[in-house]
Structures are given as C-alpha cells and as structure tokens.
Amino acid sequence: MGDNKDTDSQPDPRDGEQTKDMVETSADLVERAISEYESPLIGYARTIVHDLDRARDVVQDTFIRLYQQDAGKVSEGLKSWLFTVCRNRALDVLRKEKRLVAVEDEVLERRDSGGPTPYQATADHERVEMVKSYISRLPENQATVILLKFEKGYSYQEISEETGLSQGNVGFLIHTGMKRLRSMLPDDLK
C-alpha cells in the first residue's frame, strides 16, 4: 500500500509528452509571436520602409496574417515565416507608394475647388450647431421664425403663410429675437 502512495505523488512522465503534443491555437501562436518577435520585426520592417509608424502597421498586418494561418503548419518555422511575411508586406507597402504620383503643392493650389476644406466645413457645422443651441433658448415663436428665415431661407411672406402670423409680426419677432440672440451669444459666435 505504501508503494501506491509513492507512485501517486510522483509526476507521470507522460505529462511532458502530452504538453509537447498539445496543439497550439492560432491565438496562442500569435500571442507567443508578439511577445518574442514584435520588437525585432518592427526594427526589421523599419529598415525597409524607413518609418516607424509604417513599420508598426506592417508588423501588425504580419500578425493578422499569422492568426489566419494554420497554427500547426507555421509554429515549427515561426521565426522565418514571420520575417518572410514581414519583408514581403513591407515591400508591398513600398510598391504601393511608388504607384502614388507625387503632386507638388503648386499644382494642388491651382486645382483648388474654391469650396471649404473639410476642416473648415466641420468647424462651420459646429458653429451653426452652437448658434442653434442658443436659438433654442429663445421664446418658441422667435426661434421658429428665425430658423425659418435663416435656416430654410423663407421670405417674410412664406414665414407668414407657414406660421399664420402677419408679415409685420414676423418682422417684429425676427428683429427682437435677433437682438436677444446677439446679447446671449459669446463673442466668438457673433
């Protein structure tokens, strides 16, 4: 009986074999690859693309491609697979950039559409929304006629028809509403 106790406490030599034979999942393989090879791969990619951010993008793409592979087929030659894919991906990035035609600023200035830049359009939209938030603080009848006039471009006649107010009343409401609005608006919105 004492012999059974001793053998029960001893590790089974087959446990090590089971660990070796266990199949590594794609996620496990990527995790291991990142911990072991991320920094060297970034350095390698950077020597090819000459830019740290692009090198990081190349390495990220390499790990994505690794995740898509059969872990059992790639794990044995992981290091060479990673560096090969990383090199090929970096070269793809360079080829793509060569296809892009460099355009000088002078040419772009001549082709300017004359419209607002995306930045300016966004800033204008934000400004309009802020002004609308102040308009909503006005009495309802003033806010309504001001929005019809300036947002929809209605004439006094059209506002009168829409609201049932006389044209004189529409003019008075717009005038008093605008006066009140100017007093409420911060200087940067006036």
N, C-alpha and C positions, 0 to 999 in steps of 0.2 A: 504494500500500500504506500509506503514512503517513497518508492520509486516513481509511482504515478504522480505524486505531488511534485517531485523534482522535474519530471518531464513536462508537466503542465506549466511550470514557471519559466521554462527555457523557451526562447523565441524559436519559432518554426523557421527553418532555413528556407522554406519555400516562399515565405513572405517577401523576401527581397526579389525573388523571381517574379512574383505577381506584380510588384511595383514596376519592375522593368517592362513587363509585358502589357501593363495598362496603357490604353490608347489615350494620347493627349488630344484634347479637343482643340478646335481652331482658336477659341477664345484663350485657352491656356497657352497655346503656342504663341499667339500674338503678345500676350502678357509677358511671357518669358523673353520674347524677341525684343520687346520695348525695353525691358529692364537691362538686357545685355548689350543691345546694339543701337539703341536710339542715338546716343551721342556720337559714336563713330560714324553712323550713317549720315547724320546731319553734317559732320565735318567733311565727309567724302562728297556728298551732294553739293556742298558749298564750293568745293574746288572746281566743280563742273559749271554750276550756274552763277557763281560769283555774287551771291546774295543770300543772306541768312534766312529771310522770310520765304523766299522761293525754295531754298533748300529744305526748310521745315515742311513746306507743302509737298515737296517731292517725297520726303520720308513718310509723311502721313499717308500719302497715296500708296506707298510701298506697303505699309502695314495693313491698309484696307485690302490690297490685293492678296496679302498673305492670309488674311481672315477668310477670303473667298476660296482659298486652296484647300485641298485635302491634306489635313494636318499630318497624316501618316506618311504621305509621299514626300513632304517637304522637310519634316523635322530632322532627318538624318543629315542633309546638306544645307541646313538652315542658313548658316553664315554666307556661304557662296550664293545661295538663292537670293538672299536679301540684297547683297551688294550688286548682283547682276540686275535685278529688277530696279533697284535704286538708280544705277547708272543708266539703264535704258529709259527710265522715266525722266531723268534729268536731261538726257539728250532729246527726248520728245519735247520737253519744255523749250529748249534752245531752238529746235527746228520750228516750232510754232511761232516763236518770237521773230525768227528770221522772215517768216511769211508776212508778218505785220509790216506795213510800209511806214517808215518814219516820215512824219509830216512836220515841217517847220512851223513855228508859231505864226510867222508872217502869212503863210498860206491859210492857216486856220482863221486868222483875223479877217482876211479877205472873204472868207466863206461864212462869216458870222451871219446868222439868220436875222439879227436885229431884235429878236424876242428876248424875253428874260432868261437868264441862266436858270438851271434847276434850283440852285441855291436861292436866287432872288425870288423865284416863283414860290418856293416853300416859305421864305420869310414874308412875302406879301400875303400868302394864305393865312399864316399865323397872325399877322397884324389884323387882317379882316376879322378873323375869329375873335380876337381880343376886343375889337370895337363892337362886334355883335354882342359880346357878353355885357358890355356897358349899355348897349341899346336895350337889352332885355330888362335892365333896371328902371327904365323909363315907364311912365304910365302906359298901359296897353294900347290906347288909341294913338299915342305919339309914336310908340315903337312900330306899330303896324304901318302907319303912313310913311315913316322914314324908310322902313325896309322895302315897301312897295316902290318908293321913289328911287332910292339909290341902289338897291339890290336888283330889282326887276326892271328898273328904268321906265316905270309908268309915268305918264303925264298926270297933271292935276285932274284932268277930265277922267282919265282911266281910273285913278285912285277914287275919285268921287263915285264913279259907277260901281266899283268893287266894294266900297265900304258903305255907300248910301249917304255919305256926308256931302255937304255942299263944297264947291271948289274953294270958296272963301275959308270955310272951316278947315279944309285940308291944308291950305297955305298957312293958316294960323298954327295948326298943330305941328307942321313941319318946322316952322320958324321957332316956336317955343321949345319944341323937342330938341332941335339942333343947338339952341342956346344952352339948354340944360346939359346936353351931352358934352359940349365943349368944356363946361365947368367941371364935369366929372372925369374927363379923360386925363391921364397923365401926359406930361409934356411930350414924351417920345411918341405918343399916338396922335397928337394934334396935327 
